[in-house]
Amino acid sequence: MRPKKDKNDVFFQVPRESFKTSMGNIELPILYYDVNLLIAFYFIEQKRARNILRNTDLETLGFYNGKSLVALALFEYKDTTVGIYNEVGLAIGVKEKEKKVFFPTLQLFKLLLKTNSQNIPIGFYILHLPVTTKKANVAGREIWGYPKFITEIPLKFDLQNSYFNGSVKDPDNKKSIFEIDGKLKKGISIPAFDLITYTYFENQLIRTIIDVSGNFNFSFNSSFRLKNVESKHPMAETIKALGIENQDSYAVMFSTNWQSRLNKGNIILESKVYRHPIKVIKSKSKAKIKR
């Protein structure tokens, strides 16, 4: 792993602006100085993906095997400008409906090569994004429209024994929304690529670029299975609807030197069809994202 950038590194020396939330002002971009991260990828039937994306302005990406891509990302934020917390993102690979994308894998390689992210026509639509702190929850909901909720997220990165374990608890009854564990087998080292997310905020489609530094250990040999989906929480129901319950991951990558800048999102369009396909508690904030 490459050494982490110092807080004074030019990567973090960017103009910042204050954004008002119901818990006070948040400085954007949010800076993430020290993060452990594991991402597991799963392929699912396109029919399932289309069903999840109904009533949105997005379409699933069809890969070489005729399937769609789902990502499960588990973050251990050890040092950030909004505090210490854990987070899990469940997302599906998408494109905007009016844009043509013939080779999704090529677009992923462009992200890997740090090609201008503004011109890459794909990203990940965020389905669920549980976090462990109120501040992270409020910021995500009121600035980007991320579908967050607060709960317990135990994560264990045991690098000495090449082992990872993580889970998300149902905030109502502490049952398992899911558990995941496995061996972190050595793969190839690749640069950490920028992330592009799609969310909705008050029927506005928001596209957000997350600038990233660091590198990943990428492995096809590390198998991580989603299991113990015990609760009836909307996130558990989405896991079942995607068909990834008890399914082994296609590939896994992890990093212990991941760093990032979470930028303000850009409004892509005013949606006339949007209805989130899963139950989400709406924020009471009237904050608006400015172009």
C-alpha positions, 0 to 999 in steps of 0.5 A, spaced: 500 500 500 502 506 498 503 511 504 497 516 505 497 523 504 498 528 509 493 533 511 497 538 508 498 535 501 495 539 495 490 533 494 486 536 500 488 543 499 482 545 495 477 551 496 471 549 500 464 552 502 459 552 507 453 548 507 447 549 512 444 543 515 439 542 521 445 540 525 449 546 523 454 548 517 458 543 513 464 545 510 464 542 502 468 538 500 468 533 506 475 531 507 476 523 508 484 523 511 484 516 513 479 510 511 479 503 511 474 500 505 472 494 502 468 493 496 464 487 494 461 486 487 456 482 485 453 480 478 445 480 478 440 479 472 438 485 468 431 484 470 432 485 477 436 491 476 430 494 471 425 492 477 429 496 482 430 502 477 423 503 475 420 510 476 427 513 476 431 517 470 436 511 470 438 505 466 442 499 468 448 497 465 449 491 461 456 487 462 459 482 457 455 477 461 448 480 460 448 482 467 448 488 471 453 490 477 451 491 484 457 494 489 457 493 497 462 498 500 463 498 507 467 504 510 471 505 516 472 512 517 478 513 522 479 521 521 474 526 517 472 533 517 465 530 520 468 526 525 469 518 526 464 513 523 462 507 519 458 507 513 455 501 508 453 503 501 449 498 497 449 501 490 447 499 482 451 500 476 447 505 472 447 510 466 442 516 465 437 514 460 438 519 455 446 517 454 448 511 450 453 507 453 456 501 449 462 498 453 461 499 460 467 496 462 471 501 458 468 506 462 470 503 468 477 503 466 477 510 464 475 511 472 481 507 473 486 511 469 483 517 472 480 520 466 476 526 467 470 524 471 466 529 468 465 526 462 464 519 464 457 517 463 456 512 468 456 511 476 452 508 482 445 509 484 445 509 491 440 504 494 441 504 502 447 508 506 446 506 513 451 510 518 453 510 525 452 518 527 447 523 526 451 528 523 453 523 518 446 522 517 443 529 516 449 531 512 448 526 507 440 526 507 440 534 506 446 535 502 445 530 497 439 526 498 443 520 500 438 514 503 441 514 510 439 511 516 443 511 523 444 504 526 450 499 528 455 497 523 460 493 526 466 492 522 473 489 523 479 489 518 484 484 521 490 485 516 495 481 520 490 475 519 488 477 512 481 477 515 475 482 514 468 481 518 462 486 517 455 487 518 449 492 519 444 491 524 436 493 524 435 499 528 429 497 530 430 490 533 438 489 532 436 483 528 441 482 522 440 486 516 446 482 513 453 479 515 459 478 511 466 476 512 472 472 508 479 472 507 482 478 504 487 474 499 492 477 495 491 480 488 493 485 484 494 493 486 490 498 482 490 505 483 483 507 487 479 510 482 474 516 483 467 514 485 460 517 481 454 517 485 447 518 483 441 520 488 435 524 488 433 530 492 426 533 492 425 530 485 432 532 483 437 527 480 444 529 483 450 527 480 456 527 485 463 526 484 468 523 489 475 525 488 479 519 491 487 518 492 490 511 494 490 504 492 486 497 492 488 490 493 483 487 487 482 480 487 477 475 484 479 469 489 477 473 495 470 470 496 465 474 500 458 472 501 452 476 504 448 472 509 444 472 515 439 477 512 434 476 518 430 482 519 425 485 514 428 492 514 427 495 507 435 494 506 434 487 507 428 486 502 432 490 497 438 485 498 433 479 497 430 483 491 437 484 488 438 476 489 445 477 492 443 473 499 447 467 500 451 469 493 458 469 493 462 476 490 464 476 483 470 480 485 473 484 492 477 490 493 480 493 499 484 499 501 487 501 508 490 508 505 483 510 501 482 518 502 477 522 498 474 529 497 466 528 497 464 534 493 457 538 492 453 534 487 450 537 481 443 537 479 442 533 472 435 534 471 428 535 475 425 529 475 417 527 473 417 520 474 421 519 480 419 515 486 424 511 490 423 504 489 425 503 497 422 506 503 426 512 505 424 517 511 424 524 508 429 529 511 425 535 513 430 540 511 428 545 505 436 546 503 437 546 496 443 544 492 446 550 488 449 549 481 
